[in-house]
Amino acid sequence: MLQLYQSAVRSRLMLGTARYPSPAVLADAVRAARVEVVTVSLRRESAGERAGQAFWSLIRELGVRVLPNTAGCHSVKEAVTTAHMAREVFNTPWVKLEVIGEDDTLQPDVFGLLEAARVLCAEGFEVFPYTTEDLVVAERLLGAGCRVLMPWGAPIGSGRGLNNLFGLNALRAHFPEVPLIIDAGLGVPSHAARALELGFDAVLVNTAVAQARDPVQMAGAFAHAVEAGYTARQAGPIEPRDLAVPSTPLIGTAFRG
Amino acid sequence: MKILVNGVSRETQHAELARALEEFGYGASVVSTAVNGEFVPAAQRARLRLAEGDRLEVLAPMQGG
């Protein structure tokens, strides 16, 4: 089981809920992948359309735990206020804290992120900061009270996988006890499997599933990949070598000597 | 009194936030509110008095990644 603050979750695949072809497809994808945690957001509600009310009904029917995000926030003030609003609506201390610093890459503003994390942790929030693989920033976030980190694999929605393997490996090695969830940038199930093989605790996927030709099938594929990667990590992968090592024993080889 | 509701200028007869929300059709909705960038918890909506030109945000659950 993966311990995230006070909660233990079995599934190491988390799904975002945006960009699906329809609410029904989203629901089927969540069920197919057997995910326990989905990310959600807050947006302006039109009293006429009441789109938010319908979405919230759907999520509650699925019986999953929600991780509200502060997506779209570019300042500490916006992120903190959004977190307060999300805590009231979703009735959870969890918040996936995003403070965006650059619009082309949606790269986290790690300075604002740290400041907002300090405020929210002090107020009792259980903060999941969307961060980079930077070790110093990670250390500061943990010092601020974060007990989980969400380093990016690649820019949100890019599908590029684990962009900086060296940096991510270093992060994993440096904080062996901290739950690390790869958030953003995964494109195909092999990326997720790789993340788990490297020892990351979970992955959060949205676009790669929602925008697949068949999101339900892709959600299932990601679930299998996460399971395979996690099991492989437990089984202890071999170290890569530069030269061949025969797998068939050489003793008793015919025609020799 | 005119205020901005989710960025749109609206007229309201009510100064209390709770009653203004009902007037705008949010009565039974699951929403969270902020006035002039400051979070207003649901429990405080009956006490909070709006003023001309206030910026009211009414947010609801939405899809997110």
Interface residues (C-beta under 8 A of the other chain):
Chain A: G16 T17 A18 R19 Y20 L26 T39 V40 S41 L42 R43 R44 E45 S46 A47 G48 R50 A51 G52 Q53 F55 W56 I59 P68 N69 A71 K77 T81 T82 H84 M85 A86 E88 V89 F90 I156 G157 A184 L204 N206 T207
Chain B: N6 G7 F24 G25 Y26 S29 V30 V31 S32 T33 A34 G37 E38 F39 P41 A42 E57 V58 L59 A60 P61 M62 Q63 G64 G65
